[in-house]
Amino acid sequence: MSDLWIVVPAAGESRRFKEAGYTIPKPFLMIDDEGLVMTMIGHVLYDINHYEKILVGLSNLAPDDFEFPSILIENSIGQADTVYRMLSCLPQEDSVLVLDCDMILEADDIQKMMDFLKNYDVVIAVAESFNPNASRVDQVPFPTRFVEKEPISQYAIVGARAFKNIGLLKKALERTLDRYKKIGQEPYLSVAINHYPGTKYAHQITKYTDWGTPEAVKSSGAKIV
């Protein structure tokens, strides 16, 4: 039986945080959330930090006290590229759950996604959202189209995507990377899902925390310290 890895791509340039004056890479920002103070990535993985097979992809060397296994991803051209390079280090027959580095999901929802993966080839967390920058699916619970920043439905992909086979995901990412390199656009994992075979299931969630921008951190009631 294959294992399941939790992969967190966190090698982006953190542009919005840099523009707001934060010089520390976003994953390492210390955030106070209702008295619980830790790095942003620590909050993301807080309820599942006991899980053995976790890998974080970083664009900067991790601090000495960074508690999670990590890999250095330099000069990434986008989320899909970061995930592809991280998956190259893992057993190709295993499964993988990809978590956003700035979105916090309930531990119960993450566990449900792992459980659903026993019956489906891809499981995506979705929620009703009108954020124009969101990735989206065309329908629930069995989506057939996955897009980036296109308003094809009210259902946004939020924070997590699970895949039964790493090798098949790598092939899907290769197709996406080849296409987007040719047209000079940033490649996204959401688009690569269109090239992954099998049945996809959208797990609707109602509770999550978005820390994708400094404004989002503040509006959630947390603060950067």
C-alpha positions in Angstrom: 0.0 0.0 0.0 1.3 3.4 -0.9 2.0 6.2 1.5 0.6 9.7 1.5 2.8 12.8 1.6 1.8 16.3 2.7 3.6 18.8 0.5 3.5 22.6 1.1 4.9 24.7 -1.7 6.2 27.9 -0.2 8.8 29.2 -2.7 6.9 32.2 -4.0 8.3 35.7 -3.8 5.7 36.9 -1.2 5.2 40.0 -3.3 2.3 41.5 -1.5 4.1 41.2 1.9 7.3 42.7 0.5 5.3 45.6 -0.9 3.8 46.1 2.6 7.4 46.3 4.0 7.9 42.8 5.4 11.4 41.5 4.6 11.0 38.1 6.2 9.8 35.4 3.7 6.0 34.8 4.2 6.3 31.3 5.5 8.6 32.5 8.4 6.5 35.5 9.4 5.5 35.2 13.1 1.8 35.5 13.5 -0.2 35.9 16.7 -3.6 34.1 16.2 -5.7 34.3 19.4 -2.5 34.2 21.5 -0.9 31.3 19.6 2.3 32.8 18.2 4.3 30.8 15.6 5.4 31.1 12.0 2.7 31.2 9.3 3.7 27.7 8.1 3.6 26.5 11.7 0.0 27.6 11.9 -0.8 25.9 8.6 0.6 22.6 9.8 -0.3 23.0 13.5 -3.1 20.4 13.7 -1.2 17.8 11.6 2.4 18.5 12.7 2.5 14.9 14.1 2.3 13.6 10.6 5.6 11.9 9.5 5.6 12.5 5.8 5.7 16.3 5.4 7.8 18.3 3.0 8.0 22.1 2.6 9.4 23.8 -0.5 11.2 27.0 0.3 12.9 29.7 -1.7 15.2 30.6 1.2 17.2 28.5 3.6 15.1 27.6 6.6 16.0 29.0 10.0 17.9 26.7 12.3 14.8 26.3 14.5 12.5 25.4 11.5 10.7 22.2 12.6 9.6 20.7 9.3 11.6 18.8 6.7 12.2 21.2 3.8 13.8 21.4 0.3 15.3 24.5 -1.3 13.5 25.5 -4.5 15.4 28.3 -6.3 14.1 30.4 -9.2 10.7 28.8 -9.4 8.5 30.1 -12.2 5.3 29.4 -10.3 3.3 27.1 -8.1 3.2 24.2 -10.6 6.9 24.4 -11.1 7.6 24.3 -7.3 5.3 21.3 -6.8 6.8 19.5 -9.8 10.3 19.8 -8.4 9.2 18.8 -4.9 7.5 15.7 -6.2 10.7 14.6 -8.0 12.1 13.9 -4.5 9.3 11.5 -3.5 8.3 7.9 -4.4 6.3 8.1 -7.6 3.8 5.4 -6.6 2.8 7.3 -3.4 -0.1 9.7 -2.9 0.2 13.4 -2.1 -1.9 16.2 -0.4 -0.7 19.6 -1.5 -1.5 22.4 1.0 -1.2 26.1 0.4 1.3 27.8 2.6 -1.1 30.7 3.5 -4.4 28.9 4.0 -5.5 27.1 7.2 -8.0 24.3 7.0 -9.7 22.4 9.7 -7.8 19.1 10.7 -11.1 17.3 10.2 -11.4 18.5 6.6 -7.9 17.4 5.8 -8.5 14.0 7.2 -11.7 13.7 5.2 -9.8 14.5 2.1 -7.3 11.8 2.8 -10.2 9.3 3.4 -12.0 10.4 0.1 -8.8 9.7 -1.8 -9.4 6.0 -1.2 -12.4 6.2 -3.5 -11.4 9.0 -5.9 -8.4 9.9 -8.0 -8.3 13.6 -7.0 -9.9 15.3 -4.1 -10.1 19.2 -4.0 -11.2 21.4 -1.1 -13.7 24.0 -2.3 -15.9 26.7 -0.8 -18.2 29.4 -2.1 -16.2 32.5 -2.7 -16.2 35.5 -5.0 -12.5 36.2 -4.8 -11.6 37.1 -8.4 -8.1 35.7 -7.9 -9.2 32.2 -6.9 -8.8 29.0 -8.7 -12.2 27.5 -9.5 -14.0 24.3 -10.4 -17.0 24.2 -12.8 -19.3 22.2 -10.5 -19.6 20.1 -7.4 -19.3 17.4 -6.2 -17.8 16.0 -9.4 -15.9 18.8 -11.2 -14.7 18.3 -14.8 -12.9 21.6 -15.4 -10.3 23.5 -13.4 -9.3 27.1 -14.1 -7.2 30.0 -12.6 -8.8 33.4 -12.1 -11.9 32.6 -14.3 -15.4 33.0 -12.9 -16.8 29.7 -14.2 -18.7 29.1 -10.9 -19.1 30.2 -7.3 -16.9 27.4 -6.1 -13.2 28.3 -5.4 -10.4 25.9 -4.7 -9.3 26.6 -1.1 -6.0 25.5 0.3 -5.8 21.8 -0.5 -5.7 19.3 -3.4 -5.0 15.6 -3.0 -3.8 13.1 -5.7 -3.7 9.3 -5.6 -0.5 8.9 -7.6 2.5 11.2 -7.6 3.8 9.9 -10.9 0.6 10.7 -12.7 0.5 14.2 -11.1 4.1 14.8 -12.4 3.0 13.9 -15.9 0.0 16.3 -15.6 2.3 19.0 -14.4 4.8 18.4 -17.2 2.0 19.1 -19.8 1.1 22.3 -18.0 4.7 23.5 -17.6 5.5 22.9 -21.2 2.4 24.9 -22.4 2.9 27.8 -20.0 6.6 28.2 -20.6 5.8 28.6 -24.3 3.3 31.3 -23.7 5.3 33.0 -20.9 2.7 32.8 -18.2 2.9 31.5 -14.6 1.9 27.8 -14.4 -0.7 26.8 -11.7 -1.4 23.5 -10.1 -5.2 24.0 -10.7 -4.8 23.9 -14.4 -2.7 20.7 -14.3 -5.6 18.9 -12.6 -7.3 19.0 -16.1 -4.6 16.6 -17.3 -4.8 14.2 -14.4 -6.9 11.0 -15.3 -9.7 9.6 -13.3 -12.6 10.8 -11.1 -12.3 14.1 -9.3 -14.3 14.9 -6.1 -14.9 18.4 -4.7 -15.1 18.4 -0.9 -17.0 21.4 0.2 -15.7 23.2 3.4 -17.2 26.1 5.3 -14.4 27.1 7.6 -10.9 28.1 6.6 -8.5 31.0 7.2 -6.9 32.9 4.3 -3.6 34.7 5.0 -2.6 35.3 1.4 -2.1 39.1 2.0 -1.2 41.3 4.9 -4.8 42.6 4.7 -6.2 39.1 4.9 -4.1 38.4 8.0 -5.5 41.5 9.7 -9.1 40.9 8.7 -8.9 37.3 10.1 -8.2 38.8 13.6 -4.6 37.7 13.6 -1.6 40.0 13.5 2.0 39.8 12.3 4.4 40.3 15.2 
